[in-house]
Amino acid sequence: MIRGHGRRQPPKKLARKLKATRAALGCSQQEMAKRLREQAKGSPVYPGRISKFEAGRREPSLLVLLVFARLGGISTDVLIDGTLDLLK
């Protein structure tokens, strides 16, 4: 088995789910970045990064993704798995 070769496919719908989660929390990108920085200590999360996450131009680190899920009260599985809907 060969590992680490080639790029993996980004999680489908992740960008849309991150944006929907932030909107459900009633946070601006600036507010969300601040909340993520507070919870994911040491992770440089700024409003510009939130914008890139939501546009699908960048993926959050695992730590930031975990904190995003916790703040939104959802499972990381729901964020990552393109077959699972955010809201049922």
CYANA upper distance limits for C-alpha pairs under 8 A (distance plus 0.5 A):
 10 PRO  CA     59 GLU  CA      8.46
 11 PRO  CA     80 ILE  CA      6.08
 11 PRO  CA     81 ASP  CA      7.16
 11 PRO  CA     82 GLY  CA      6.91
 12 LYS  CA     80 ILE  CA      7.85
 12 LYS  CA     81 ASP  CA      7.62
 12 LYS  CA     82 GLY  CA      5.26
 13 LYS  CA     17 LYS  CA      6.61
 13 LYS  CA     79 LEU  CA      8.38
 13 LYS  CA     80 ILE  CA      8.29
 13 LYS  CA     82 GLY  CA      6.10
 14 LEU  CA     18 LEU  CA      6.59
 14 LEU  CA     54 GLU  CA      8.42
 14 LEU  CA     56 GLY  CA      8.07
 14 LEU  CA     79 LEU  CA      6.26
 14 LEU  CA     80 ILE  CA      6.42
 14 LEU  CA     81 ASP  CA      8.48
 14 LEU  CA     82 GLY  CA      7.80
 15 ALA  CA     19 LYS  CA      6.84
 15 ALA  CA     53 PHE  CA      6.25
 15 ALA  CA     54 GLU  CA      4.82
 15 ALA  CA     55 ALA  CA      6.44
 15 ALA  CA     56 GLY  CA      5.58
 16 ARG  CA     20 ALA  CA      6.64
 16 ARG  CA     54 GLU  CA      6.70
 16 ARG  CA     55 ALA  CA      8.34
 17 LYS  CA     21 THR  CA      6.50
 17 LYS  CA     79 LEU  CA      6.67
 17 LYS  CA     86 LEU  CA      7.06
 18 LEU  CA     22 ARG  CA      6.73
 18 LEU  CA     53 PHE  CA      7.87
 18 LEU  CA     54 GLU  CA      6.60
 18 LEU  CA     68 PHE  CA      8.27
 18 LEU  CA     79 LEU  CA      7.83
 19 LYS  CA     23 ALA  CA      6.65
 19 LYS  CA     54 GLU  CA      5.93
 20 ALA  CA     24 ALA  CA      6.56
 21 THR  CA     25 LEU  CA      6.85
 21 THR  CA     72 GLY  CA      6.41
 22 ARG  CA     26 GLY  CA      6.93
 22 ARG  CA     27 CYS  CA      6.21
 22 ARG  CA     28 SER  CA      7.94
 22 ARG  CA     29 GLN  CA      8.22
 22 ARG  CA     32 MET  CA      7.31
 22 ARG  CA     72 GLY  CA      8.03
 23 ALA  CA     27 CYS  CA      6.54
 23 ALA  CA     28 SER  CA      8.12
 24 ALA  CA     72 GLY  CA      8.32
 25 LEU  CA     72 GLY  CA      7.34
 27 CYS  CA     31 GLU  CA      5.95
 27 CYS  CA     32 MET  CA      6.16
 28 SER  CA     32 MET  CA      6.60
 29 GLN  CA     33 ALA  CA      6.56
 29 GLN  CA     47 PRO  CA      5.64
 29 GLN  CA     50 ILE  CA      6.53
 29 GLN  CA     51 SER  CA      7.56
 30 GLN  CA     34 LYS  CA      6.82
 30 GLN  CA     46 TYR  CA      7.51
 30 GLN  CA     47 PRO  CA      5.31
 31 GLU  CA     35 ARG  CA      6.76
 32 MET  CA     36 LEU  CA      6.58
 32 MET  CA     47 PRO  CA      8.11
 32 MET  CA     50 ILE  CA      8.23
 33 ALA  CA     37 ARG  CA      6.57
 33 ALA  CA     45 VAL  CA      5.96
 33 ALA  CA     46 TYR  CA      5.55
 33 ALA  CA     47 PRO  CA      5.98
 33 ALA  CA     50 ILE  CA      7.15
 34 LYS  CA     38 GLU  CA      6.72
 34 LYS  CA     45 VAL  CA      8.02
 34 LYS  CA     46 TYR  CA      7.77
 35 ARG  CA     39 GLN  CA      6.84
 36 LEU  CA     40 ALA  CA      6.16
 36 LEU  CA     45 VAL  CA      7.19
 36 LEU  CA     64 VAL  CA      7.24
 36 LEU  CA     67 VAL  CA      7.07
 36 LEU  CA     68 PHE  CA      7.42
 37 ARG  CA     41 LYS  CA      6.31
 37 ARG  CA     42 GLY  CA      7.81
 37 ARG  CA     43 SER  CA      6.70
 37 ARG  CA     44 PRO  CA      7.14
 37 ARG  CA     45 VAL  CA      6.24
 37 ARG  CA     46 TYR  CA      8.46
 39 GLN  CA     67 VAL  CA      7.07
 40 ALA  CA     63 LEU  CA      6.92
 40 ALA  CA     64 VAL  CA      6.60
 40 ALA  CA     67 VAL  CA      7.00
 43 SER  CA     63 LEU  CA      8.44
 43 SER  CA     64 VAL  CA      7.78
 45 VAL  CA     49 ARG  CA      6.64
 45 VAL  CA     50 ILE  CA      7.84
 46 TYR  CA     50 ILE  CA      7.07
 47 PRO  CA     51 SER  CA      6.81
 48 GLY  CA     52 LYS  CA      6.87
 49 ARG  CA     53 PHE  CA      6.60
 49 ARG  CA     58 ARG  CA      8.13
 50 ILE  CA     54 GLU  CA      6.66
 51 SER  CA     55 ALA  CA      6.63
 52 LYS  CA     56 GLY  CA      6.57
 52 LYS  CA     57 ARG  CA      5.53
 52 LYS  CA     58 ARG  CA      5.84
 52 LYS  CA     59 GLU  CA      8.35
 53 PHE  CA     57 ARG  CA      6.66
 53 PHE  CA     58 ARG  CA      5.56
 53 PHE  CA     59 GLU  CA      6.03
 53 PHE  CA     60 PRO  CA      7.00
 60 PRO  CA     64 VAL  CA      6.24
 60 PRO  CA     65 LEU  CA      6.26
 61 SER  CA     65 LEU  CA      6.57
 62 LEU  CA     66 LEU  CA      6.56
 63 LEU  CA     67 VAL  CA      6.79
 64 VAL  CA     68 PHE  CA      6.49
 65 LEU  CA     69 ALA  CA      6.70
 65 LEU  CA     76 THR  CA      7.61
 66 LEU  CA     70 ARG  CA      6.74
 66 LEU  CA     76 THR  CA      6.79
 67 VAL  CA     71 LEU  CA      6.53
 68 PHE  CA     72 GLY  CA      6.70
 69 ALA  CA     73 GLY  CA      6.44
 69 ALA  CA     74 ILE  CA      5.59
 69 ALA  CA     75 SER  CA      6.33
 69 ALA  CA     76 THR  CA      6.12
 69 ALA  CA     79 LEU  CA      7.88
 70 ARG  CA     74 ILE  CA      6.74
 70 ARG  CA     75 SER  CA      7.97
 74 ILE  CA     78 VAL  CA      7.44
 74 ILE  CA     79 LEU  CA      8.36
 75 SER  CA     79 LEU  CA      7.35
 76 THR  CA     80 ILE  CA      6.63
 77 ASP  CA     81 ASP  CA      6.12
 77 ASP  CA     84 LEU  CA      8.46
 78 VAL  CA     82 GLY  CA      8.24
 78 VAL  CA     84 LEU  CA      6.04
 78 VAL  CA     85 ASP  CA      7.21
 78 VAL  CA     86 LEU  CA      6.64
 79 LEU  CA     84 LEU  CA      8.42
 79 LEU  CA     86 LEU  CA      7.61
